[in-house]
Amino acid sequence: IQIVANATNTGSVTIRIDGGAIISVLLQTTTGPQNLQAGQILSGGIYRLIFNGTNWIILNPTLKSFNFIGAGVIKNTTQAIPGSGVDTRITYNATPQYDTSSFFNSSTNQFTIPFSGLYEICALTTFNTVGSGTTSVNHSLNTTPTGSIELGRLSLTGSGTLTTGGPIQGTLAILMNAGDIAYLSSQTSAGSATRTITSSYFQIKYLGS
C-alpha cells in the first residue's frame, strides 16, 4: 500500500486500515524488524508499506541527514586495580566529553544502546606501578550480548620507582540491540601488587543499521 502521513512520528508507529486491526509499522534491519525511530515518517510524506503476515514493513523511511552519533568519556583521576585477578569496572568523569543520544550513565559508568545497529567501541588506558615484580594488566569491554572481550593487555615491571605503562588500547565493531549495555573493566594478575590507572578514554560510535 501507499500512504500519505498525517503527522511526523516521535517513536513507534501503528496503522489501522479500513477499521481493521491496529498493526505495527516496522523497519527491516540486519537484526530483524525494528520499531521506527523519531522522524522516519514526516507529516505529508508519501510512504510505501508491505505486509509480511504480521506487521507492515516500511520500504522508504525518511533518511536522517548524516550526523555523528556517539559518546566519549574520559578519566583524569587515578583508580586502584587490586592484584586479585578479578575484573574492576573503570569509572569515568561524570560529564561526558560529548554524548549525542544520552548513551552514558555516570552512576553505572556504562553506555546504554539507544537503537539497534553496528557500533564501533574504542578504549585506551594507561597505568603506573611502583615496586618490584612483573604484573599483567588488561582492559576488557563488557557488553550484554557478548560478555567480556579483552581489548588489550600490558606487562608492567616495577623497578623500585614509579613506572608508567601503556597505553593499552583496542577498537571493536559489534552488532548491538537497543537496551544493551557496554562498560570497560580492568584486571591485574592474581597475587600481584595493586596497580593504578592514571587515565582512560572510552568511546562509542554508531556506524549504521
matplotlib code that plots the C-alpha trace (Angstrom):
import matplotlib.pyplot as plt

x = [0.0, 0.9, 0.1, 0.3, 1.4, -0.8, 1.8, 5.6, 6.3, 8.0, 8.6, 7.0, 4.1, 0.9, -1.7, -5.3, -6.7, -10.5, -11.4, -9.3, -6.8, -4.1, -0.8, 2.7, 4.8, 8.4, 11.7, 13.6, 17.2, 20.1, 18.9, 15.2, 12.3, 12.6, 10.3, 10.8, 12.9, 11.6, 11.4, 11.5, 7.9, 7.3, 4.0, 2.8, 5.4, 4.4, 5.4, 5.1, 4.3, 4.3, 2.6, 4.8, 1.9, 2.4, 3.4, 3.7, 7.3, 8.1, 10.0, 11.1, 11.6, 12.9, 16.6, 18.3, 20.9, 24.3, 25.2, 27.8, 26.0, 28.0, 29.6, 33.0, 34.1, 37.5, 39.1, 41.6, 41.7, 43.5, 41.9, 43.4, 43.1, 43.7, 46.0, 43.2, 42.7, 39.1, 37.6, 37.1, 34.8, 36.6, 35.0, 34.9, 34.3, 30.6, 30.3, 31.0, 33.2, 30.3, 27.1, 24.7, 22.0, 22.2, 24.4, 26.3, 25.1, 27.5, 26.2, 26.9, 29.8, 28.3, 26.8, 23.3, 22.5, 19.6, 18.8, 20.0, 22.8, 26.5, 28.7, 32.4, 33.9, 37.3, 39.2, 42.6, 44.0, 47.4, 48.7, 51.6, 53.3, 55.9, 57.9, 59.3, 57.8, 56.0, 52.3, 50.0, 47.2, 44.4, 41.2, 38.1, 34.9, 31.8, 28.5, 25.1, 25.3, 28.9, 30.1, 33.7, 36.1, 39.8, 40.7, 44.4, 47.0, 50.2, 53.1, 54.3, 57.6, 58.3, 61.8, 61.5, 60.4, 57.3, 56.9, 54.2, 52.9, 50.8, 48.7, 46.8, 44.2, 41.7, 38.9, 36.0, 33.0, 30.0, 26.3, 24.2, 20.5, 18.5, 18.9, 22.2, 25.0, 28.7, 31.3, 35.1, 36.8, 40.4, 42.1, 45.6, 47.0, 46.2, 48.7, 50.4, 50.6, 47.8, 48.3, 46.9, 45.0, 46.2, 43.9, 41.4, 39.3, 36.1, 34.2, 31.2, 30.1, 27.1, 28.0, 24.6, 21.8]
y = [0.0, 3.7, 6.2, 10.0, 10.6, 13.0, 13.5, 13.2, 10.2, 10.6, 6.9, 3.6, 3.7, 1.7, 1.8, 0.8, 0.3, 0.5, 0.0, -3.2, -4.3, -1.9, -3.2, -2.0, -0.4, -1.6, -1.1, -4.1, -4.1, -6.6, -7.8, -8.1, -5.8, -2.9, -0.1, 3.2, 6.0, 9.5, 11.4, 8.4, 9.3, 13.0, 14.8, 15.0, 12.4, 9.6, 6.1, 2.6, -0.3, -4.1, -6.6, -9.5, -11.5, -10.0, -6.3, -3.6, -3.0, 0.5, 0.5, 4.1, 5.6, 9.2, 9.1, 11.3, 13.7, 12.3, 13.2, 11.8, 9.6, 8.5, 9.4, 9.7, 9.8, 10.3, 9.6, 12.0, 10.8, 7.7, 4.4, 1.4, -2.0, -4.7, -7.6, -10.1, -11.4, -10.1, -7.5, -4.0, -1.6, 1.5, 4.8, 7.9, 11.6, 12.3, 14.7, 13.1, 14.9, 14.5, 12.5, 12.9, 10.4, 10.0, 6.9, 7.5, 6.7, 8.3, 6.3, 3.0, 4.1, 2.4, 3.2, 2.1, 1.5, 3.7, 1.8, -1.4, -1.4, -1.7, 0.2, 0.9, 0.9, 2.3, 2.3, 3.5, 3.1, 4.0, 2.6, 3.1, 0.8, 1.1, -1.7, -4.9, -7.7, -8.1, -7.6, -8.4, -5.8, -5.6, -3.8, -5.5, -4.5, -6.0, -6.0, -7.5, -9.7, -10.9, -10.9, -9.9, -9.2, -8.3, -5.2, -5.0, -6.4, -4.9, -6.3, -3.9, -4.4, -2.4, -1.1, 0.4, 3.8, 5.0, 3.4, 4.5, 1.8, 1.8, 2.9, -0.3, 0.3, -1.5, -1.0, -3.3, -3.2, -5.1, -5.5, -4.4, -4.1, -1.3, -1.5, -3.4, -2.0, -1.6, -0.8, -1.1, -3.1, -3.8, -6.8, -7.2, -10.7, -12.5, -12.3, -9.2, -5.7, -3.2, -1.2, 2.3, 3.6, 7.1, 7.9, 6.3, 7.1, 5.2, 6.0, 4.5, 5.4, 4.3, 3.0, 2.2, -0.4]
z = [0.0, -0.3, 2.4, 3.0, 6.6, 8.6, 11.3, 12.0, 14.2, 17.5, 18.1, 17.2, 14.7, 14.2, 11.4, 11.1, 7.6, 6.9, 10.6, 10.9, 13.5, 14.7, 13.3, 13.9, 11.2, 11.4, 9.6, 8.3, 9.7, 9.7, 13.1, 12.1, 12.0, 14.5, 15.7, 13.8, 15.3, 15.6, 12.3, 10.0, 8.9, 8.2, 8.0, 4.4, 3.3, 0.9, 2.1, 0.8, 3.1, 2.5, 4.9, 6.0, 7.5, 11.0, 10.6, 8.0, 6.8, 5.6, 2.3, 2.1, 5.6, 5.7, 5.9, 8.5, 7.4, 8.3, 11.9, 14.1, 16.8, 19.8, 23.1, 24.6, 28.3, 29.9, 33.3, 34.7, 38.2, 39.4, 40.2, 42.0, 40.4, 43.1, 42.3, 42.7, 39.2, 39.4, 37.0, 38.3, 36.5, 35.3, 36.5, 34.4, 34.8, 35.4, 32.5, 29.0, 26.5, 24.1, 24.1, 21.2, 22.3, 26.1, 25.9, 29.2, 32.7, 35.2, 38.1, 36.5, 34.2, 31.2, 27.8, 27.1, 23.4, 22.2, 19.0, 17.3, 14.8, 14.3, 16.8, 17.0, 20.5, 21.3, 24.6, 25.8, 29.3, 31.0, 34.2, 36.6, 39.1, 41.8, 43.4, 42.1, 40.2, 36.9, 36.6, 33.7, 33.4, 30.8, 30.0, 28.7, 27.0, 28.7, 26.8, 27.1, 24.0, 24.1, 27.7, 28.3, 25.4, 26.1, 24.2, 25.3, 27.7, 29.1, 31.2, 33.9, 35.6, 38.7, 39.3, 42.8, 41.3, 39.6, 36.2, 33.7, 31.4, 28.3, 26.9, 26.1, 23.6, 21.4, 18.9, 18.2, 15.9, 17.3, 16.5, 19.5, 20.2, 21.8, 25.6, 25.5, 27.7, 27.4, 30.0, 30.5, 33.2, 34.2, 35.8, 37.4, 37.6, 40.9, 43.7, 42.4, 43.8, 43.2, 40.0, 39.3, 36.3, 35.6, 32.7, 30.4, 27.4, 26.3, 23.1, 21.3, 17.8, 15.8, 12.3, 10.9, 11.0]

ax = plt.figure().add_subplot(projection="3d")
ax.plot(x, y, z, "-o")
ax.set_aspect("equal")
plt.show()
